[in-house]
């Protein structure tokens, strides 16, 4: 007979304090008895970019463990599920082992989170691998995105902190928002390089709404190309790449993302003297109740 057991469920909007302006995440509590197939079934049903499952930690230093699923596969780490899971856990009444700190256990290891101010948390960017895009592919990248606004003085680089993104600087926020793919050229570029996840960032004017405008676009799905509303892993990769390339705009900066999708995601970045890069944002609870298990 079908299961009648249910557990607590939340849907939260991440990287925003305004409902419907961030990136939604489904969170399933008390998921210890679920197997991988059951988690994937639920994630496929929620039909969100990610669904997070909260479990008891197996590492004594961790506050909780999380498994993160897209509609098709499990991810070792993702940024907006990290902040969204923390928000959901704290909203449920959980008291951290250390005041103002949380430790998340996930497949990439332990991820540190710290409270920046009331309701605003940040995660420590995980270790990141950098692979510069071969110069021979620069022209093809520009053709694929139908633009002459890519800033090759900051060489495009594949950054991998769980997900992998090709991070490319654009001359301005306006040029970033104007990017439009040439699908034929983009598919050719993807076949030649194996790269299908693209993260672009362009600077705003000094009096603009943020330091950078960011867009994250994914190719190869059934719909051809998909844009992510607000992306924690890519923003962590961009922040770490700015350090790697000696292009930090200061000890702190801000990001606006999701503009092209009529969203208004906001990301904060802070560099600590000890070398930690913090990626922060707010979250708001949208739906709260229970979910029937498969």
Buried (B, 14 or more C-beta within 10 A) or exposed (E): EEEEEEBBBBBBBBBBBEEEBBBBBBBBBBBEEBEEEBBBBBBEEBEBBBBBBBBEBEEEEBBBBBBBBBBEEBBBBBBBBBBBBBBBBBBEEBEBEEEEEBBBBBEBEBBBBBBBEEEBBBBBBBEBEBEEBEEEBBEBBBBBBEBEBBBBEBBBBBBBBBBBBBBBBBBBBBBBBBBEBBEEBBBBBBEEBEBBBBBBBBBBEEEBBBBBBBBBBBBEEEEEBEBBBBBBBBBBBBBBBBBBBEEBEEEEBBBBBBBBBEBBBBBBBBBEEEEEBBBBBBBBBBEBEEBEBB
